[in-house]
Amino acid sequence: MEDKLLAIKNWLGTGSINIFGLPMSGKDTVGVKLAEDLGARFLSSGMIIRAMEEETKNKMTGNGELIPTDLFYEWILPYFDRDDLKNEALVLSSVGRWAGEENEVMETAKNSGHEIKAAVVLDVSEDDVIKRWEIVNKLGDEVRTLRDDDKSEETFKVRIKEFNEKTVPVLNHYDDLGLLVHVRGDQPREEVYQATVDALAAFVAKN
């Protein structure tokens, strides 16, 4: 594991790895752990959006839909140029998840010194993420706290629909560029993380 993480870190430099997946696929869990082990910074578009919603009192995500692209550009893209992120590697969580946004994200990341070098997708079926939602909805804080737009089954299924319609084309674009790394997400949490490190190390060796 340590040798693989070191190889990934040396290859990544100050670049970025962008992690995608259905809601409740575990992308933030994997992303936070990966950033910690690589000595990188974790940047989640969802966390930024929710913070901006609180600051501006402008609720955009309660119905499960993605925020409009113009707001995404205004709220998220400036983070790449933050002084506290200079000379840092980044692990991103679904930054640029609406088809068309990925080109602007990639250009902005590259211009700021954080070129996106790989996009990881945690492959989990819709049935599996719905089962995970049902467990969390039933057990509540004993497992994790649901975000506002996950608290009803209707809005959670809207988020799944948004992923299929708007984010899958983004993944196809990364795939066309040879940057997409698939990881089985239907495993225990520790095994998903190990599989992510293994897949990224193999991608680094290949490239």
Residue pairs with C-beta under 8 A, 6 or more apart in sequence:
1 194
1 197
4 197
4 198
4 200
4 201
5 37
5 38
5 197
7 201
7 204
7 205
8 38
8 197
8 200
8 201
8 204
9 38
9 39
9 40
9 89
11 117
11 204
11 207
12 38
12 40
12 89
12 117
13 89
14 87
14 88
14 89
14 90
14 113
14 114
15 89
15 90
15 114
15 115
15 116
15 117
16 89
16 90
16 91
16 92
16 109
16 114
16 115
16 116
16 117
17 34
17 40
17 90
17 91
17 92
17 116
17 117
17 118
17 119
17 120
17 200
18 92
18 93
18 94
18 95
18 96
18 105
18 116
18 118
18 119
18 120
18 174
19 27
19 30
19 31
19 34
19 91
19 92
19 93
19 94
19 119
19 120
19 121
19 122
20 27
20 94
20 97
20 119
20 120
20 121
20 122
20 167
20 170
20 171
21 27
21 94
21 121
21 122
21 123
21 124
21 185
22 122
22 124
22 126
22 129
22 160
22 163
23 129
23 133
23 150
23 156
23 159
23 160
23 163
24 124
24 129
24 132
24 133
24 136
24 150
25 122
25 124
25 129
25 185
26 122
26 124
26 185
26 189
26 192
27 93
27 94
27 122
28 44
28 46
28 93
29 189
29 193
30 120
30 122
30 183
30 192
30 193
30 196
31 42
31 44
31 91
31 92
31 93
32 42
32 91
33 193
34 40
34 91
34 193
34 196
34 197
35 41
35 42
35 90
35 91
36 42
37 197
38 89
38 91
39 89
40 88
40 89
40 90
40 91
41 85
41 88
41 89
41 90
41 91
42 90
42 91
42 93
43 79
43 85
43 90
43 91
43 92
43 93
43 95
44 92
44 93
44 94
44 95
45 72
45 76
45 92
45 93
45 94
45 95
45 96
45 97
46 93
46 94
46 147
47 93
48 75
48 76
48 79
49 60
49 61
49 67
49 72
49 75
49 76
50 61
50 147
52 58
52 75
53 59
53 60
53 61
60 67
60 68
60 71
61 67
61 148
61 149
62 148
62 149
62 155
63 149
63 155
63 158
64 149
64 154
64 155
64 156
64 157
64 158
64 159
64 162
65 158
65 162
66 72
66 97
66 98
66 162
66 166
67 75
69 98
69 100
69 101
72 96
72 98
72 101
73 101
73 104
76 95
77 104
77 105
77 108
79 85
80 90
80 108
80 109
80 111
80 112
80 114
81 112
85 112
85 114
86 113
87 113
88 114
89 114
90 109
90 114
92 116
94 167
95 105
96 102
96 104
96 105
96 106
96 170
97 163
97 166
97 167
97 170
98 166
98 167
98 170
99 166
99 167
99 169
99 170
99 173
101 170
102 170
102 173
102 174
103 173
105 116
106 115
106 116
109 115
109 116
110 116
116 179
117 179
118 179
118 180
118 181
118 200
118 203
119 171
119 174
119 179
119 180
119 181
120 180
120 181
120 182
120 183
120 196
120 199
120 200
121 171
121 180
121 181
121 182
121 183
122 183
122 184
122 185
122 192
122 196
123 182
123 183
123 184
123 185
123 186
124 185
124 186
125 186
126 160
128 186
129 160
130 156
130 157
130 160
133 150
133 153
133 156
135 143
136 143
136 144
136 146
136 150
137 146
137 151
137 153
140 146
149 155
149 156
149 159
150 156
150 159
171 180
174 180
178 207
181 199
181 200
181 203
182 199
183 192
183 195
183 196
183 199
184 192
184 195
185 192
187 195
